[in-house]
Every structure is written in structure tokens, then in C-alpha cells.
């Protein structure tokens, strides 16, 4: 699997998870105030995890590109 395909799969999984969790929260039987609180906590967690995944992806891409740059210079 190429790097672009892996990124697309990860993005699709994250979006699917977010949509599924959001729908689950909205269809749950609880007061609106509690639902909004849970959604906020969930979104904050997704934002943190997305940031971590982006950093890991950048590091991986740098590791893959760096050896290529030195090989081209030689």
C-alpha cells in the first residue's frame, strides 16, 4: 500500500468513527445538556488524537524522504 493510500484509509476510519460516535450520542436517551458535554469531550479527544497522528505521519514522511534526498545528491 502506498503512503497516500494508507493516509486515505486512516482518514476514512477517523471520519467513520467520528460520524458513528456522533450519531450514537444524538440518538442516546439523555438530556441535551449531557449530550453536548459528551460531544465536546469526544471532539476534544479526536482533535488531540488527530494531532498525534499528523505528527507521526510527518515524521514517517521525513524518514522516507530524507534517505531519498541523500541518494539523489550522491
mmCIF file of the N, C-alpha and C atoms, coordinates in Angstrom:
data_MODEL
# 
_entry.id   MODEL 
# 
loop_
_atom_site.group_PDB 
_atom_site.id 
_atom_site.type_symbol 
_atom_site.label_atom_id 
_atom_site.label_alt_id 
_atom_site.label_comp_id 
_atom_site.label_asym_id 
_atom_site.label_entity_id 
_atom_site.label_seq_id 
_atom_site.pdbx_PDB_ins_code 
_atom_site.Cartn_x 
_atom_site.Cartn_y 
_atom_site.Cartn_z 
_atom_site.occupancy 
_atom_site.B_iso_or_equiv 
_atom_site.pdbx_formal_charge 
_atom_site.auth_seq_id 
_atom_site.auth_comp_id 
_atom_site.auth_asym_id 
_atom_site.auth_atom_id 
_atom_site.pdbx_PDB_model_num 
ATOM 1   N N  . UNK A 1 1  ? 0.850   -1.176 0.000  1.00 0.00 ? 1  UNK A N  1 
ATOM 2   C CA . UNK A 1 1  ? 0.000   0.000  0.000  1.00 0.00 ? 1  UNK A CA 1 
ATOM 3   C C  . UNK A 1 1  ? 0.889   1.231  0.000  1.00 0.00 ? 1  UNK A C  1 
ATOM 4   N N  . UNK A 1 2  ? 0.587   2.159  -0.872 1.00 0.00 ? 2  UNK A N  1 
ATOM 5   C CA . UNK A 1 2  ? 1.398   3.370  -0.924 1.00 0.00 ? 2  UNK A CA 1 
ATOM 6   C C  . UNK A 1 2  ? 1.052   4.287  0.235  1.00 0.00 ? 2  UNK A C  1 
ATOM 7   N N  . UNK A 1 3  ? 1.931   5.246  0.503  1.00 0.00 ? 3  UNK A N  1 
ATOM 8   C CA . UNK A 1 3  ? 1.737   6.179  1.610  1.00 0.00 ? 3  UNK A CA 1 
ATOM 9   C C  . UNK A 1 3  ? 0.446   6.960  1.487  1.00 0.00 ? 3  UNK A C  1 
ATOM 10  N N  . UNK A 1 4  ? 0.080   7.317  0.253  1.00 0.00 ? 4  UNK A N  1 
ATOM 11  C CA . UNK A 1 4  ? -1.147  8.085  0.056  1.00 0.00 ? 4  UNK A CA 1 
ATOM 12  C C  . UNK A 1 4  ? -2.368  7.225  0.371  1.00 0.00 ? 4  UNK A C  1 
ATOM 13  N N  . UNK A 1 5  ? -2.351  5.959  -0.033 1.00 0.00 ? 5  UNK A N  1 
ATOM 14  C CA . UNK A 1 5  ? -3.477  5.075  0.244  1.00 0.00 ? 5  UNK A CA 1 
ATOM 15  C C  . UNK A 1 5  ? -3.651  4.850  1.737  1.00 0.00 ? 5  UNK A C  1 
ATOM 16  N N  . UNK A 1 6  ? -2.557  4.697  2.462  1.00 0.00 ? 6  UNK A N  1 
ATOM 17  C CA . UNK A 1 6  ? -2.627  4.492  3.906  1.00 0.00 ? 6  UNK A CA 1 
ATOM 18  C C  . UNK A 1 6  ? -3.249  5.719  4.560  1.00 0.00 ? 6  UNK A C  1 
ATOM 19  N N  . UNK A 1 7  ? -2.834  6.896  4.138  1.00 0.00 ? 7  UNK A N  1 
ATOM 20  C CA . UNK A 1 7  ? -3.394  8.126  4.680  1.00 0.00 ? 7  UNK A CA 1 
ATOM 21  C C  . UNK A 1 7  ? -4.887  8.233  4.426  1.00 0.00 ? 7  UNK A C  1 
ATOM 22  N N  . UNK A 1 8  ? -5.311  7.839  3.238  1.00 0.00 ? 8  UNK A N  1 
ATOM 23  C CA . UNK A 1 8  ? -6.734  7.893  2.898  1.00 0.00 ? 8  UNK A CA 1 
ATOM 24  C C  . UNK A 1 8  ? -7.532  6.909  3.746  1.00 0.00 ? 8  UNK A C  1 
ATOM 25  N N  . UNK A 1 9  ? -6.978  5.723  3.974  1.00 0.00 ? 9  UNK A N  1 
ATOM 26  C CA . UNK A 1 9  ? -7.660  4.728  4.794  1.00 0.00 ? 9  UNK A CA 1 
ATOM 27  C C  . UNK A 1 9  ? -7.786  5.222  6.235  1.00 0.00 ? 9  UNK A C  1 
ATOM 28  N N  . UNK A 1 10 ? -6.710  5.783  6.774  1.00 0.00 ? 10 UNK A N  1 
ATOM 29  C CA . UNK A 1 10 ? -6.740  6.286  8.145  1.00 0.00 ? 10 UNK A CA 1 
ATOM 30  C C  . UNK A 1 10 ? -7.753  7.422  8.264  1.00 0.00 ? 10 UNK A C  1 
ATOM 31  N N  . UNK A 1 11 ? -7.768  8.331  7.296  1.00 0.00 ? 11 UNK A N  1 
ATOM 32  C CA . UNK A 1 11 ? -8.728  9.436  7.313  1.00 0.00 ? 11 UNK A CA 1 
ATOM 33  C C  . UNK A 1 11 ? -10.158 8.904  7.255  1.00 0.00 ? 11 UNK A C  1 
ATOM 34  N N  . UNK A 1 12 ? -10.412 7.919  6.405  1.00 0.00 ? 12 UNK A N  1 
ATOM 35  C CA . UNK A 1 12 ? -11.751 7.340  6.298  1.00 0.00 ? 12 UNK A CA 1 
ATOM 36  C C  . UNK A 1 12 ? -12.171 6.688  7.614  1.00 0.00 ? 12 UNK A C  1 
ATOM 37  N N  . UNK A 1 13 ? -11.242 5.977  8.259  1.00 0.00 ? 13 UNK A N  1 
ATOM 38  C CA . UNK A 1 13 ? -11.557 5.354  9.542  1.00 0.00 ? 13 UNK A CA 1 
ATOM 39  C C  . UNK A 1 13 ? -11.857 6.396  10.607 1.00 0.00 ? 13 UNK A C  1 
ATOM 40  N N  . UNK A 1 14 ? -11.075 7.462  10.659 1.00 0.00 ? 14 UNK A N  1 
ATOM 41  C CA . UNK A 1 14 ? -11.322 8.520  11.639 1.00 0.00 ? 14 UNK A CA 1 
ATOM 42  C C  . UNK A 1 14 ? -12.669 9.195  11.405 1.00 0.00 ? 14 UNK A C  1 
ATOM 43  N N  . UNK A 1 15 ? -12.969 9.500  10.160 1.00 0.00 ? 15 UNK A N  1 
ATOM 44  C CA . UNK A 1 15 ? -14.244 10.144 9.854  1.00 0.00 ? 15 UNK A CA 1 
ATOM 45  C C  . UNK A 1 15 ? -15.417 9.219  10.153 1.00 0.00 ? 15 UNK A C  1 
ATOM 46  N N  . UNK A 1 16 ? -15.280 7.962  9.815  1.00 0.00 ? 16 UNK A N  1 
ATOM 47  C CA . UNK A 1 16 ? -16.345 6.991  10.110 1.00 0.00 ? 16 UNK A CA 1 
ATOM 48  C C  . UNK A 1 16 ? -16.575 6.831  11.597 1.00 0.00 ? 16 UNK A C  1 
ATOM 49  N N  . UNK A 1 17 ? -15.482 6.801  12.353 1.00 0.00 ? 17 UNK A N  1 
ATOM 50  C CA . UNK A 1 17 ? -15.594 6.703  13.804 1.00 0.00 ? 17 UNK A CA 1 
ATOM 51  C C  . UNK A 1 17 ? -16.284 7.927  14.378 1.00 0.00 ? 17 UNK A C  1 
ATOM 52  N N  . UNK A 1 18 ? -15.893 9.106  13.910 1.00 0.00 ? 18 UNK A N  1 
ATOM 53  C CA . UNK A 1 18 ? -16.488 10.350 14.408 1.00 0.00 ? 18 UNK A CA 1 
ATOM 54  C C  . UNK A 1 18 ? -17.982 10.412 14.081 1.00 0.00 ? 18 UNK A C  1 
ATOM 55  N N  . UNK A 1 19 ? -18.346 10.057 12.870 1.00 0.00 ? 19 UNK A N  1 
ATOM 56  C CA . UNK A 1 19 ? -19.754 10.096 12.478 1.00 0.00 ? 19 UNK A CA 1 
ATOM 57  C C  . UNK A 1 19 ? -20.557 9.082  13.289 1.00 0.00 ? 19 UNK A C  1 
ATOM 58  N N  . UNK A 1 20 ? -20.046 7.883  13.424 1.00 0.00 ? 20 UNK A N  1 
ATOM 59  C CA . UNK A 1 20 ? -20.747 6.852  14.191 1.00 0.00 ? 20 UNK A CA 1 
ATOM 60  C C  . UNK A 1 20 ? -20.921 7.225  15.649 1.00 0.00 ? 20 UNK A C  1 
ATOM 61  N N  . UNK A 1 21 ? -19.876 7.756  16.252 1.00 0.00 ? 21 UNK A N  1 
ATOM 62  C CA . UNK A 1 21 ? -19.964 8.167  17.653 1.00 0.00 ? 21 UNK A CA 1 
ATOM 63  C C  . UNK A 1 21 ? -20.937 9.331  17.811 1.00 0.00 ? 21 UNK A C  1 
ATOM 64  N N  . UNK A 1 22 ? -20.880 10.266 16.887 1.00 0.00 ? 22 UNK A N  1 
ATOM 65  C CA . UNK A 1 22 ? -21.801 11.405 16.949 1.00 0.00 ? 22 UNK A CA 1 
ATOM 66  C C  . UNK A 1 22 ? -23.250 10.970 16.843 1.00 0.00 ? 22 UNK A C  1 
ATOM 67  N N  . UNK A 1 23 ? -23.537 10.078 15.907 1.00 0.00 ? 23 UNK A N  1 
ATOM 68  C CA . UNK A 1 23 ? -24.904 9.580  15.764 1.00 0.00 ? 23 UNK A CA 1 
ATOM 69  C C  . UNK A 1 23 ? -25.348 8.824  17.013 1.00 0.00 ? 23 UNK A C  1 
ATOM 70  N N  . UNK A 1 24 ? -24.450 8.053  17.561 1.00 0.00 ? 24 UNK A N  1 
ATOM 71  C CA . UNK A 1 24 ? -24.773 7.321  18.792 1.00 0.00 ? 24 UNK A CA 1 
ATOM 72  C C  . UNK A 1 24 ? -25.107 8.256  19.934 1.00 0.00 ? 24 UNK A C  1 
ATOM 73  N N  . UNK A 1 25 ? -24.356 9.326  20.058 1.00 0.00 ? 25 UNK A N  1 
ATOM 74  C CA . UNK A 1 25 ? -24.630 10.287 21.127 1.00 0.00 ? 25 UNK A CA 1 
ATOM 75  C C  . UNK A 1 25 ? -25.962 10.996 20.915 1.00 0.00 ? 25 UNK A C  1 
ATOM 76  N N  . UNK A 1 26 ? -26.269 11.338 19.686 1.00 0.00 ? 26 UNK A N  1 
ATOM 77  C CA . UNK A 1 26 ? -27.505 12.071 19.435 1.00 0.00 ? 26 UNK A CA 1 
ATOM 78  C C  . UNK A 1 26 ? -28.745 11.190 19.562 1.00 0.00 ? 26 UNK A C  1 
ATOM 79  N N  . UNK A 1 27 ? -28.605 9.902  19.334 1.00 0.00 ? 27 UNK A N  1 
ATOM 80  C CA . UNK A 1 27 ? -29.746 9.014  19.474 1.00 0.00 ? 27 UNK A CA 1 
ATOM 81  C C  . UNK A 1 27 ? -29.870 8.430  20.875 1.00 0.00 ? 27 UNK A C  1 
ATOM 82  N N  . UNK A 1 28 ? -28.914 8.665  21.727 1.00 0.00 ? 28 UNK A N  1 
ATOM 83  C CA . UNK A 1 28 ? -28.969 8.167  23.100 1.00 0.00 ? 28 UNK A CA 1 
ATOM 84  C C  . UNK A 1 28 ? -30.054 8.909  23.878 1.00 0.00 ? 28 UNK A C  1 
ATOM 85  N N  . UNK A 1 29 ? -30.634 8.227  24.842 1.00 0.00 ? 29 UNK A N  1 
ATOM 86  C CA . UNK A 1 29 ? -31.685 8.855  25.651 1.00 0.00 ? 29 UNK A CA 1 
ATOM 87  C C  . UNK A 1 29 ? -31.058 9.506  26.876 1.00 0.00 ? 29 UNK A C  1 
ATOM 88  N N  . UNK A 1 30 ? -30.803 10.795 26.751 1.00 0.00 ? 30 UNK A N  1 
ATOM 89  C CA . UNK A 1 30 ? -30.248 11.572 27.847 1.00 0.00 ? 30 UNK A CA 1 
ATOM 90  C C  . UNK A 1 30 ? -30.559 13.041 27.596 1.00 0.00 ? 30 UNK A C  1 
ATOM 91  N N  . UNK A 1 31 ? -30.449 13.861 28.611 1.00 0.00 ? 31 UNK A N  1 
ATOM 92  C CA . UNK A 1 31 ? -30.741 15.296 28.409 1.00 0.00 ? 31 UNK A CA 1 
ATOM 93  C C  . UNK A 1 31 ? -29.776 15.934 27.410 1.00 0.00 ? 31 UNK A C  1 
ATOM 94  N N  . UNK A 1 32 ? -30.229 16.982 26.722 1.00 0.00 ? 32 UNK A N  1 
ATOM 95  C CA . UNK A 1 32 ? -29.412 17.676 25.726 1.00 0.00 ? 32 UNK A CA 1 
ATOM 96  C C  . UNK A 1 32 ? -28.131 18.231 26.304 1.00 0.00 ? 32 UNK A C  1 
ATOM 97  N N  . UNK A 1 33 ? -28.192 18.747 27.531 1.00 0.00 ? 33 UNK A N  1 
ATOM 98  C CA . UNK A 1 33 ? -27.004 19.324 28.161 1.00 0.00 ? 33 UNK A CA 1 
ATOM 99  C C  . UNK A 1 33 ? -25.918 18.255 28.329 1.00 0.00 ? 33 UNK A C  1 
ATOM 100 N N  . UNK A 1 34 ? -26.311 17.079 28.759 1.00 0.00 ? 34 UNK A N  1 
ATOM 101 C CA . UNK A 1 34 ? -25.358 15.974 28.936 1.00 0.00 ? 34 UNK A CA 1 
ATOM 102 C C  . UNK A 1 34 ? -24.801 15.532 27.578 1.00 0.00 ? 34 UNK A C  1 
ATOM 103 N N  . UNK A 1 35 ? -25.644 15.481 26.568 1.00 0.00 ? 35 UNK A N  1 
ATOM 104 C CA . UNK A 1 35 ? -25.186 15.093 25.226 1.00 0.00 ? 35 UNK A CA 1 
ATOM 105 C C  . UNK A 1 35 ? -24.153 16.076 24.701 1.00 0.00 ? 35 UNK A C  1 
ATOM 106 N N  . UNK A 1 36 ? -24.424 17.373 24.855 1.00 0.00 ? 36 UNK A N  1 
ATOM 107 C CA . UNK A 1 36 ? -23.476 18.392 24.379 1.00 0.00 ? 36 UNK A CA 1 
ATOM 108 C C  . UNK A 1 36 ? -22.141 18.277 25.107 1.00 0.00 ? 36 UNK A C  1 
ATOM 109 N N  . UNK A 1 37 ? -22.195 17.982 26.392 1.00 0.00 ? 37 UNK A N  1 
ATOM 110 C CA . UNK A 1 37 ? -20.960 17.812 27.176 1.00 0.00 ? 37 UNK A CA 1 
ATOM 111 C C  . UNK A 1 37 ? -20.168 16.622 26.653 1.00 0.00 ? 37 UNK A C  1 
ATOM 112 N N  . UNK A 1 38 ? -20.848 15.524 26.378 1.00 0.00 ? 38 UNK A N  1 
ATOM 113 C CA . UNK A 1 38 ? -20.170 14.323 25.878 1.00 0.00 ? 38 UNK A CA 1 
ATOM 114 C C  . UNK A 1 38 ? -19.585 14.567 24.486 1.00 0.00 ? 38 UNK A C  1 
ATOM 115 N N  . UNK A 1 39 ? -20.314 15.280 23.647 1.00 0.00 ? 39 UNK A N  1 
ATOM 116 C CA . UNK A 1 39 ? -19.816 15.585 22.303 1.00 0.00 ? 39 UNK A CA 1 
ATOM 117 C C  . UNK A 1 39 ? -18.561 16.434 22.396 1.00 0.00 ? 39 UNK A C  1 
ATOM 118 N N  . UNK A 1 40 ? -18.557 17.433 23.282 1.00 0.00 ? 40 UNK A N  1 
ATOM 119 C CA . UNK A 1 40 ? -17.384 18.296 23.445 1.00 0.00 ? 40 UNK A CA 1 
ATOM 120 C C  . UNK A 1 40 ? -16.170 17.483 23.881 1.00 0.00 ? 40 UNK A C  1 
ATOM 121 N N  . UNK A 1 41 ? -16.356 16.604 24.864 1.00 0.00 ? 41 UNK A N  1 
ATOM 122 C CA . UNK A 1 41 ? -15.245 15.765 25.335 1.00 0.00 ? 41 UNK A CA 1 
ATOM 123 C C  . UNK A 1 41 ? -14.744 14.871 24.205 1.00 0.00 ? 41 UNK A C  1 
ATOM 124 N N  . UNK A 1 42 ? -15.664 14.303 23.440 1.00 0.00 ? 42 UNK A N  1 
ATOM 125 C CA . UNK A 1 42 ? -15.288 13.427 22.329 1.00 0.00 ? 42 UNK A CA 1 
ATOM 126 C C  . UNK A 1 42 ? -14.501 14.196 21.270 1.00 0.00 ? 42 UNK A C  1 
ATOM 127 N N  . UNK A 1 43 ? -14.999 15.373 20.904 1.00 0.00 ? 43 UNK A N  1 
ATOM 128 C CA . UNK A 1 43 ? -14.333 16.167 19.863 1.00 0.00 ? 43 UNK A CA 1 
ATOM 129 C C  . UNK A 1 43 ? -12.947 16.597 20.326 1.00 0.00 ? 43 UNK A C  1 
ATOM 130 N N  . UNK A 1 44 ? -12.820 16.974 21.593 1.00 0.00 ? 44 UNK A N  1 
ATOM 131 C CA . UNK A 1 44 ? -11.501 17.344 22.119 1.00 0.00 ? 44 UNK A CA 1 
ATOM 132 C C  . UNK A 1 44 ? -10.536 16.163 22.011 1.00 0.00 ? 44 UNK A C  1 
ATOM 133 N N  . UNK A 1 45 ? -11.018 14.957 22.330 1.00 0.00 ? 45 UNK A N  1 
ATOM 134 C CA . UNK A 1 45 ? -10.182 13.762 22.242 1.00 0.00 ? 45 UNK A CA 1 
ATOM 135 C C  . UNK A 1 45 ? -9.788  13.440 20.813 1.00 0.00 ? 45 UNK A C  1 
ATOM 136 N N  . UNK A 1 46 ? -10.735 13.594 19.891 1.00 0.00 ? 46 UNK A N  1 
ATOM 137 C CA . UNK A 1 46 ? -10.450 13.338 18.478 1.00 0.00 ? 46 UNK A CA 1 
ATOM 138 C C  . UNK A 1 46 ? -9.416  14.343 17.968 1.00 0.00 ? 46 UNK A C  1 
ATOM 139 N N  . UNK A 1 47 ? -9.560  15.598 18.384 1.00 0.00 ? 47 UNK A N  1 
ATOM 140 C CA . UNK A 1 47 ? -8.607  16.624 17.961 1.00 0.00 ? 47 UNK A CA 1 
ATOM 141 C C  . UNK A 1 47 ? -7.196  16.305 18.425 1.00 0.00 ? 47 UNK A C  1 
ATOM 142 N N  . UNK A 1 48 ? -7.069  15.862 19.666 1.00 0.00 ? 48 UNK A N  1 
ATOM 143 C CA . UNK A 1 48 ? -5.743  15.503 20.190 1.00 0.00 ? 48 UNK A CA 1 
ATOM 144 C C  . UNK A 1 48 ? -5.172  14.309 19.431 1.00 0.00 ? 48 UNK A C  1 
ATOM 145 N N  . UNK A 1 49 ? -5.983  13.287 19.223 1.00 0.00 ? 49 UNK A N  1 
ATOM 146 C CA . UNK A 1 49 ? -5.520  12.086 18.538 1.00 0.00 ? 49 UNK A CA 1 
ATOM 147 C C  . UNK A 1 49 ? -5.143  12.399 17.094 1.00 0.00 ? 49 UNK A C  1 
ATOM 148 N N  . UNK A 1 50 ? -5.928  13.254 16.437 1.00 0.00 ? 50 UNK A N  1 
ATOM 149 C CA . UNK A 1 50 ? -5.625  13.636 15.062 1.00 0.00 ? 50 UNK A CA 1 
ATOM 150 C C  . UNK A 1 50 ? -4.287  14.361 14.990 1.00 0.00 ? 50 UNK A C  1 
ATOM 151 N N  . UNK A 1 51 ? -4.036  15.247 15.960 1.00 0.00 ? 51 UNK A N  1 
ATOM 152 C CA . UNK A 1 51 ? -2.752  15.954 16.008 1.00 0.00 ? 51 UNK A CA 1 
ATOM 153 C C  . UNK A 1 51 ? -1.593  14.986 16.170 1.00 0.00 ? 51 UNK A C  1 
ATOM 154 N N  . UNK A 1 52 ? -1.777  13.989 17.039 1.00 0.00 ? 52 UNK A N  1 
ATOM 155 C CA . UNK A 1 52 ? -0.730  12.988 17.248 1.00 0.00 ? 52 UNK A CA 1 
ATOM 156 C C  . UNK A 1 52 ? -0.480  12.202 15.964 1.00 0.00 ? 52 UNK A C  1 
ATOM 157 N N  . UNK A 1 53 ? -1.564  11.800 15.292 1.00 0.00 ? 53 UNK A N  1 
ATOM 158 C CA . UNK A 1 53 ? -1.413  11.038 14.055 1.00 0.00 ? 53 UNK A CA 1 
ATOM 159 C C  . UNK A 1 53 ? -0.733  11.870 12.966 1.00 0.00 ? 53 UNK A C  1 
ATOM 160 N N  . UNK A 1 54 ? -1.059  13.151 12.913 1.00 0.00 ? 54 UNK A N  1 
ATOM 161 C CA . UNK A 1 54 ? -0.423  14.024 11.928 1.00 0.00 ? 54 UNK A CA 1 
ATOM 162 C C  . UNK A 1 54 ? 1.075   14.132 12.193 1.00 0.00 ? 54 UNK A C  1 
ATOM 163 N N  . UNK A 1 55 ? 1.465   14.274 13.439 1.00 0.00 ? 55 UNK A N  1 
ATOM 164 C CA . UNK A 1 55 ? 2.888   14.355 13.785 1.00 0.00 ? 55 UNK A CA 1 
ATOM 165 C C  . UNK A 1 55 ? 3.605   13.060 13.414 1.00 0.00 ? 55 UNK A C  1 
ATOM 166 N N  . UNK A 1 56 ? 2.986   11.917 13.724 1.00 0.00 ? 56 UNK A N  1 
ATOM 167 C CA . UNK A 1 56 ? 3.585   10.632 13.370 1.00 0.00 ? 56 UNK A CA 1 
ATOM 168 C C  . UNK A 1 56 ? 3.732   10.518 11.853 1.00 0.00 ? 56 UNK A C  1 
ATOM 169 N N  . UNK A 1 57 ? 2.707   10.963 11.130 1.00 0.00 ? 57 UNK A N  1 
ATOM 170 C CA . UNK A 1 57 ? 2.759   10.916 9.672  1.00 0.00 ? 57 UNK A CA 1 
ATOM 171 C C  . UNK A 1 57 ? 3.867   11.792 9.108  1.00 0.00 ? 57 UNK A C  1 
ATOM 172 N N  . UNK A 1 58 ? 4.031   12.981 9.675  1.00 0.00 ? 58 UNK A N  1 
ATOM 173 C CA . UNK A 1 58 ? 5.101   13.874 9.228  1.00 0.00 ? 58 UNK A CA 1 
ATOM 174 C C  . UNK A 1 58 ? 6.462   13.248 9.469  1.00 0.00 ? 58 UNK A C  1 
ATOM 175 N N  . UNK A 1 59 ? 6.640   12.660 10.655 1.00 0.00 ? 59 UNK A N  1 
ATOM 176 C CA . UNK A 1 59 ? 7.921   12.021 10.978 1.00 0.00 ? 59 UNK A CA 1 
ATOM 177 C C  . UNK A 1 59 ? 8.204   10.866 10.018 1.00 0.00 ? 59 UNK A C  1 
ATOM 178 N N  . UNK A 1 60 ? 7.178   10.080 9.738  1.00 0.00 ? 60 UNK A N  1 
ATOM 179 C CA . UNK A 1 60 ? 7.354   8.950  8.825  1.00 0.00 ? 60 UNK A CA 1 
ATOM 180 C C  . UNK A 1 60 ? 7.721   9.435  7.429  1.00 0.00 ? 60 UNK A C  1 
ATOM 181 N N  . UNK A 1 61 ? 7.042   10.467 6.968  1.00 0.00 ? 61 UNK A N  1 
ATOM 182 C CA . UNK A 1 61 ? 7.343   11.001 5.639  1.00 0.00 ? 61 UNK A CA 1 
ATOM 183 C C  . UNK A 1 61 ? 8.762   11.572 5.590  1.00 0.00 ? 61 UNK A C  1 
ATOM 184 N N  . UNK A 1 62 ? 9.190   12.252 6.646  1.00 0.00 ? 62 UNK A N  1 
ATOM 185 C CA . UNK A 1 62 ? 10.550  12.786 6.682  1.00 0.00 ? 62 UNK A CA 1 
ATOM 186 C C  . UNK A 1 62 ? 11.574  11.652 6.642  1.00 0.00 ? 62 UNK A C  1 
ATOM 187 N N  . UNK A 1 63 ? 11.290  10.562 7.352  1.00 0.00 ? 63 UNK A N  1 
ATOM 188 C CA . UNK A 1 63 ? 12.197  9.411  7.348  1.00 0.00 ? 63 UNK A CA 1 
ATOM 189 C C  . UNK A 1 63 ? 12.274  8.791  5.960  1.00 0.00 ? 63 UNK A C  1 
ATOM 190 N N  . UNK A 1 64 ? 11.144  8.763  5.261  1.00 0.00 ? 64 UNK A N  1 
ATOM 191 C CA . UNK A 1 64 ? 11.120  8.174  3.927  1.00 0.00 ? 64 UNK A CA 1 
ATOM 192 C C  . UNK A 1 64 ? 11.777  9.088  2.896  1.00 0.00 ? 64 UNK A C  1 
ATOM 193 N N  . UNK A 1 65 ? 11.579  10.395 3.031  1.00 0.00 ? 65 UNK A N  1 
ATOM 194 C CA . UNK A 1 65 ? 12.103  11.336 2.054  1.00 0.00 ? 65 UNK A CA 1 
ATOM 195 C C  . UNK A 1 65 ? 13.582  11.605 2.277  1.00 0.00 ? 65 UNK A C  1 
ATOM 196 N N  . UNK A 1 66 ? 14.017  11.665 3.531  1.00 0.00 ? 66 UNK A N  1 
ATOM 197 C CA . UNK A 1 66 ? 15.412  12.002 3.831  1.00 0.00 ? 66 UNK A CA 1 
ATOM 198 C C  . UNK A 1 66 ? 16.412  11.081 3.134  1.00 0.00 ? 66 UNK A C  1 
ATOM 199 N N  . UNK A 1 67 ? 16.274  9.761  3.230  1.00 0.00 ? 67 UNK A N  1 
ATOM 200 C CA . UNK A 1 67 ? 17.228  8.906  2.504  1.00 0.00 ? 67 UNK A CA 1 
ATOM 201 C C  . UNK A 1 67 ? 17.181  9.111  0.996  1.00 0.00 ? 67 UNK A C  1 
ATOM 202 N N  . UNK A 1 68 ? 16.031  9.436  0.474  1.00 0.00 ? 68 UNK A N  1 
ATOM 203 C CA . UNK A 1 68 ? 15.916  9.688  -0.971 1.00 0.00 ? 68 UNK A CA 1 
ATOM 204 C C  . UNK A 1 68 ? 16.693  10.925 -1.377 1.00 0.00 ? 68 UNK A C  1 
ATOM 205 N N  . UNK A 1 69 ? 16.636  11.961 -0.557 1.00 0.00 ? 69 UNK A N  1 
ATOM 206 C CA . UNK A 1 69 ? 17.359  13.197 -0.875 1.00 0.00 ? 69 UNK A CA 1 
ATOM 207 C C  . UNK A 1 69 ? 18.864  12.962 -0.875 1.00 0.00 ? 69 UNK A C  1 
ATOM 208 N N  . UNK A 1 70 ? 19.370  12.214 0.106  1.00 0.00 ? 70 UNK A N  1 
ATOM 209 C CA . UNK A 1 70 ? 20.809  11.972 0.157  1.00 0.00 ? 70 UNK A CA 1 
ATOM 210 C C  . UNK A 1 70 ? 21.235  11.076 -1.001 1.00 0.00 ? 70 UNK A C  1 
ATOM 211 N N  . UNK A 1 71 ? 20.397  10.163 -1.438 1.00 0.00 ? 71 UNK A N  1 
ATOM 212 C CA . UNK A 1 71 ? 20.740  9.291  -2.564 1.00 0.00 ? 71 UNK A CA 1 
ATOM 213 C C  . UNK A 1 71 ? 20.802  10.094 -3.864 1.00 0.00 ? 71 UNK A C  1 
ATOM 214 N N  . UNK A 1 72 ? 19.928  11.069 -4.005 1.00 0.00 ? 72 UNK A N  1 
ATOM 215 C CA . UNK A 1 72 ? 19.914  11.902 -5.210 1.00 0.00 ? 72 UNK A CA 1 
ATOM 216 C C  . UNK A 1 72 ? 21.154  12.767 -5.262 1.00 0.00 ? 72 UNK A C  1 
ATOM 217 N N  . UNK A 1 73 ? 21.614  13.298 -4.138 1.00 0.00 ? 73 UNK A N  1 
ATOM 218 C CA . UNK A 1 73 ? 22.776  14.173 -4.090 1.00 0.00 ? 73 UNK A CA 1 
ATOM 219 C C  . UNK A 1 73 ? 24.058  13.434 -4.451 1.00 0.00 ? 73 UNK A C  1 
ATOM 220 N N  . UNK A 1 74 ? 24.124  12.158 -4.156 1.00 0.00 ? 74 UNK A N  1 
ATOM 221 C CA . UNK A 1 74 ? 25.320  11.360 -4.449 1.00 0.00 ? 74 UNK A CA 1 
ATOM 222 C C  . UNK A 1 74 ? 25.383  11.112 -5.902 1.00 0.00 ? 74 UNK A C  1 
# 
